[in-house]
C-alpha cells in the first residue's frame, strides 16, 4: 500500500514562509482553498481504537475518501494511506452511514499547496492556528525543513485530531469539532463567562 511520510510544524508568520518557499524553488500548485473533513467510525469506535482513520474530504469542488492505517511516529510520521476520488460527497456520506459508520469529528481549514520535484508543502490556516505539512521522502523532508528554517525540534507528528484536543485542553474550550464556526462560538461563550 502507498505510504504517507510527513511532519507538521507551527507557522508563526504565513507570509514569511511563503517567501521562503519561493526562494527555495517551490511553486504554488493550489491557491488558498477551503477544505472540510469528516471522520467516520463505527459506534464502538473500533477504527479509533486501532489507530485508523476513515475520512471524507471536500477540497474546493473535489471530494476524496481516504483510509489511513495506524501510523508510526518517530522523527517523521509514516502511515499507509488509500485514497480515491468521489463524484458525490453527500451520497458517499449516505453510503457510509447506511453501512453503520457515523461522523465522529469534523475539521476545516484553508489550504494552499506548494511543490517542487521532491514533494510538497501545504500551508493550513485552521481555527486553532496556522500549521504546515511537509510530505515526501524522509531525507527530502529534512532538507526542505532546514531550507525553510524549521528545526527538527519543531517537527510535529500528531494528527489534526490530536492537535485539536491538546488545544482544547490547554484553552479549556467547549468546542467539540475544529470548525471555524464552532471554535468562534466557543470563544464567545468563554469570553461571556469571564
N, C-alpha and C positions, 0 to 999 in steps of 0.2 A: 504494500500500500504506500501511496505517497506520504512523505513526512513533511511536516512544517517545523522549521527551526527558526526561532525568533527571540528577541529581547524587547522589552518595553523600557521606556525612560520618561521621566517627567520633563516637560518643556516649559522653562520659565519665561522664554521670550520667543514666541512663534515666528515673528518677522525676522529676527536674527538667525534663527535656524534655517528659514527658507533661503536667506542669503548664503549661508554656509553650504547648503545643498547645491546651489547653483555653482559656487566656487569649486566644489568637489566634483563637478561634472554631471550632476543629476539633472534630469529634465522632468518637468511636470507632466505626468501621464493623465491624471484626472483632477480637475479643479474641485474646489470645496463642494462637497455633495452631501446631502442629508442621508443618514443611514439609520434604519431601525432594525433591531434584532429581538427576536423572541426565542427563548429557550424553552424546550418541552421536556417533560419527564412523565413517567407513569405515576399513579397515585402512591406507590410505595417508595418513590424516589430512587428506584434501582439504578438509573443512569448516573445520578449524582453520587450515589454510594460507591459506584465503580469508577468514579472519576471521569465519566464520559459526558459528552455534550451533544445534543441534537438541537440545531439552530436553524431558524428560518430568518433570512436577512433580506431586507429591501434596501438597495443602494441606488438612489435615484429611481429610475423606472425598472431596474433589473431586480429579479428575485433569485436567491440561491438557497438550497437546502444543504446543510453541512453536518456531518458526523465527525466528531473528534474523539480519539481514544484517550485513555488516561495518559497523561504526559509524564515525562521525566524532567525535572528541573535541576540542572547543575548550573554551570555558567550561563548556558542558554537553555531555553525551554524547547523540548522536542516532543512532538506527538504525531501519530498517524492521523491523516485527515482525508476524508472522502467528501467530495463536493460536486453538486450538479446544478445547472440552471433549472429554474421552474418558470413555466409560462404564466401561471396564475397563482399568486401567493395566497389569496383568500381561499381558493379551492384546496391548496396544499394544507392550509391551516385546518380546513374542514376534514380533510382526509386523516390528518394526524389525530384530530380529536375523535373521529369515528373509530380509530384504532386503539383508543384508550389513553393517548398522550394528552397532557394538559399543559397550557402555558404556565411556566413557573417563575419566569423572570424576564423583564424587558429592560433593554438599554438602548440608548441612542447617542448619536454623535454627528458631527460634521467632519468628514474625512477628505483629505487630499492625498493623492498618491504620487510618489516620485520614484523614478527608476534610473538605473544605469545598466550596463551589460551584466552585472553580477547578481543583482537582486533588487529589492525595492524597500523604500522607506515610506511609511504612512504617518501623517500628522492628524491626530484626532482631537477635536475640540469637544470635550464631554461636559456634562453638568457638574462634574467634580474636579475639573481642571484639564489642562492640555497634556496629552500623552502621545508619545511617538512609539513606533514599532519599526524595528529593522529586521527584515526577513531575508534569509539566504543561507549560504553555506557558512559554517561557524567561523572560519578564518576571514571570510569576506565581511561578516557581521562585525568582528573585532576591528578590522581595518577601517570600515566605514564609521563605526562609533568613534574611533580615535580621530579620524578626519573631521568629524562633526563636534569634537570637544567633549565627548561623552566617555567617562571613565568606567572601567569595569565595576567599581563600587556603586555606580548609578544604575546598573542593569536591574531590571525588574522582570521576574519570571512568573508573576502572578497573572491570573485571568482578570478580565473586567469585573466579573462577579466578585472575585476575591478582593480586588481593589475597592469596589463599591462598599462591601461590608466592612472593610477596615476603615474607610472614610466615615461610614455610618456610625461605627463605634466611637471614633475619635470626635466626631462632631455632634454626637448624641441626636442625630437626625431621625425623625419618624418615617422618612421616605422608605418605601419597600422596593422600588424599582429605580433604575438610573436613567430616568427621563427628565428632560428639562422642566416640563410642567410639574412633575411630582416633586422634584428637588426644590424648585422655586416655591411651591406651596408649603413644603415642609419648613423652608427657611422663614416664610412669613409667620407660620404658626410658632416657631421658636422665638422670633422677634416679639410677637404679641405676648408671649409668656414672660419675657424679660422685664 
